[in-house]
Amino acid sequence: MMKIKCRPISQGMIIGEAMVSDDPISFYGDVDPETGIIINPKHQLYKKSIQDKILVFPIGRGSTVGSYIIYRSALRGVGPKGMICKQAEHIVAVGAIMSNIPMVDKPEKFDFKNGQKIKLDADKGEIETT
């Protein structure tokens, strides 16, 4: 088990499976808010569902509508369980806060694998991996 320090963005603690993207994510345009599926054919996670995953990605990009897409996905139960970013930007941060999705950024180490079990404690600013 490894503990990684990070900066809390949106509070909460969850345990789940990592879904990792090397590509930035634009929630407006990349994610279908009705299904939680990545719909951009140019995105690394194309056709994959973010539902109930701990979404790990470098940074968000795109329209301010992205905050609402995160919120809408959460309301429908198809959003991510948590988010880890290299660098949070305001669109994703606001979406996570509005949706009560635990989110952190600036982890000491950014080396996560798809399917990896993660405990994300955004209250303490810690990520535990196995």
C-alpha positions as CSV (number, residue, x, y, z in Angstrom):
1,M,0.0,0.0,0.0
2,M,1.2,3.5,-0.8
3,K,0.0,6.8,0.6
4,I,0.2,9.9,-1.6
5,K,-0.3,13.4,-0.3
6,C,-2.3,15.8,-2.5
7,R,-4.4,19.0,-2.3
8,P,-8.1,18.7,-1.5
9,I,-10.5,20.4,-3.8
10,S,-13.9,18.9,-3.0
11,Q,-14.4,17.0,0.3
12,G,-15.3,13.4,0.9
13,M,-13.8,9.9,1.1
14,I,-14.5,7.1,-1.3
15,I,-13.0,3.8,-2.3
16,G,-13.1,2.7,-5.9
17,E,-11.5,1.6,-9.1
18,A,-9.3,4.0,-11.1
19,M,-10.1,5.0,-14.7
20,V,-7.0,6.7,-16.1
21,S,-6.7,9.1,-19.0
22,D,-3.5,10.7,-20.3
23,D,-5.8,13.1,-22.3
24,P,-7.4,16.2,-20.7
25,I,-11.2,15.9,-20.4
26,S,-13.8,18.3,-21.5
27,F,-16.9,17.3,-19.8
28,Y,-18.8,19.4,-22.4
29,G,-18.2,17.5,-25.6
30,D,-16.3,14.4,-24.3
31,V,-18.9,13.0,-21.8
32,D,-22.6,12.2,-22.4
33,P,-24.3,13.4,-19.2
34,E,-27.2,10.9,-19.7
35,T,-25.0,7.8,-19.8
36,G,-21.6,8.8,-18.4
37,I,-19.9,7.4,-21.5
38,I,-17.0,9.2,-23.3
39,I,-18.5,10.1,-26.7
40,N,-15.5,11.9,-28.3
41,P,-14.0,9.4,-30.8
42,K,-10.6,11.2,-30.5
43,H,-10.5,10.7,-26.8
44,Q,-8.4,7.9,-25.2
45,L,-11.4,6.7,-23.2
46,Y,-13.8,6.7,-26.1
47,K,-16.9,4.4,-25.5
48,K,-15.9,3.8,-21.8
49,S,-18.2,4.7,-18.9
50,I,-16.9,7.0,-16.1
51,Q,-19.8,5.8,-13.9
52,D,-18.7,4.9,-10.3
53,K,-15.0,5.2,-11.3
54,I,-12.3,7.3,-9.7
55,L,-11.5,9.4,-12.8
56,V,-7.8,10.2,-13.0
57,F,-6.7,12.8,-15.7
58,P,-4.2,15.6,-16.1
59,I,-6.5,18.6,-16.4
60,G,-10.0,19.6,-17.5
61,R,-10.4,21.7,-20.7
62,G,-13.2,23.4,-22.5
63,S,-16.4,25.2,-21.8
64,T,-17.8,26.4,-18.5
65,V,-20.8,24.2,-19.3
66,G,-18.6,21.4,-18.1
67,S,-19.4,22.1,-14.5
68,Y,-23.1,21.6,-15.2
69,I,-22.3,18.4,-17.2
70,I,-20.5,17.0,-14.1
71,Y,-23.5,18.0,-11.9
72,R,-26.0,16.5,-14.4
73,S,-24.1,13.2,-14.7
74,A,-24.0,13.0,-10.8
75,L,-27.8,13.6,-10.5
76,R,-28.4,10.8,-13.0
77,G,-26.1,8.5,-11.1
78,V,-23.7,8.1,-14.1
79,G,-20.9,10.4,-13.0
80,P,-17.5,9.5,-11.5
81,K,-17.2,8.5,-7.8
82,G,-14.2,10.7,-7.4
83,M,-11.6,12.7,-9.4
84,I,-7.8,13.0,-9.2
85,C,-6.1,15.6,-11.4
86,K,-2.5,16.7,-11.9
87,Q,-3.8,20.3,-11.9
88,A,-7.4,21.2,-11.1
89,E,-8.9,24.0,-13.1
90,H,-12.0,26.0,-12.1
91,I,-14.6,24.3,-14.4
92,V,-13.9,20.8,-13.1
93,A,-13.4,22.0,-9.5
94,V,-16.8,23.8,-9.5
95,G,-18.5,20.7,-11.0
96,A,-17.0,18.4,-8.3
97,I,-18.0,20.8,-5.5
98,M,-21.6,21.2,-6.8
99,S,-21.9,17.5,-7.2
100,N,-20.3,16.4,-3.9
101,I,-17.7,14.4,-5.7
102,P,-14.5,14.0,-3.8
103,M,-11.7,15.6,-5.8
104,V,-8.0,16.3,-5.3
105,D,-5.1,17.6,-7.3
106,K,-1.3,18.0,-7.2
107,P,-0.6,14.4,-6.0
108,E,3.1,13.9,-5.0
109,K,3.1,11.0,-7.4
110,F,1.0,10.7,-10.6
111,D,1.4,7.1,-11.6
112,F,-2.0,5.4,-11.5
113,K,-3.2,2.4,-13.4
114,N,-6.6,1.5,-14.9
115,G,-8.5,-0.8,-12.5
116,Q,-6.3,0.0,-9.6
117,K,-8.1,0.1,-6.2
118,I,-7.9,3.6,-4.7
119,K,-9.0,5.1,-1.4
120,L,-9.4,8.8,-2.0
121,D,-9.6,10.9,1.1
122,A,-10.1,14.5,0.0
123,D,-10.8,15.5,3.7
124,K,-7.2,14.6,4.6
125,G,-5.6,15.2,1.2
126,E,-4.5,11.6,0.8
127,I,-4.7,8.9,-1.8
128,E,-4.0,5.3,-0.9
129,T,-3.3,2.7,-3.6
130,T,-2.8,-1.0,-3.5
